[in-house]
Amino acid sequence: MCQSCRVSIAASLFDMDGLLIDSEVLWHKAEVDIFGTLGVPLFESSSRSTKGVFVNEVVDYWYARYPWSGPSTNEVVEMLLERVGSLVESEGRLLPGAIRAIDLTSERGPVALASSTPLALIHHCLEHFNLTTRFASIHSAEFEPYGKPHPGVFLTAASSLGIEPSRCLVFEDSTAGVIAARAASMRLVVVPTPEDRADVEFLLADLVLDTLEELSPDWLDEQFA
């Protein structure tokens, strides 16, 4: 579709882990620690194949491949959430350009957060970094029938703002998030890690950045015009 024929953007939807907060590495660390005690062969040096996927689905994924005895899958979910929350407090940091990107988009329309992370941990992380009040609404795939790559959490976030999905701009870092945003017919900015950048899914994005520091006000003006 030609640029002049496209509808203007009216709202922005942000992922959280790996995009605003450097927490994907903390999720991986927690998974290596906890799954390791259960006999699942995860290693610090390996990539996180379940990036962007809802935590319950991550636990089910590994249990189906390496079933363990002992704690239930629900108990493992709680162990992971507690561990990640602790790691965010002790090691977490905002990623470059995160605050600037939220500010730039907020100047042009409402901003919501749509994450695969359970809502209690979302609030824990946002409060730790004083980000809670920067979002008009906050949503978790915890309350959707399916997590990303299903578009449910993005569609719910758009509905909460009263904005049509096609008029939303999504900011993501994972392939699961990319597929979810495109399935929702939303425009898309991605900030992949260097090791993930070659993934073909990122070719679906309207804009690929190395960091959110590169987000251009002029580019945003074109989208919101």
Buried (B, 14 or more C-beta within 10 A) or exposed (E): EEEEEBEEBBBBBBBBBBBBBBBBBBBBBBBBBBBEEBEBEBEEEEEBEBBBBBBBBBBBBBBEEEEBEEBEBEEBBBBBBEBBBBBBEEEBEBBBBBBEBBEBBBEBBBBBBBBBBBBEBBBBBBEBBEBBEBBBBBBBBBEBEEBBBBBBBBBBBBBBBEBBBBBBBBBBBBBBBBBBBBBBBBBBBBBBBEEBEEBEBBEBBBBBBEEBEBBEEEBBEEBBE
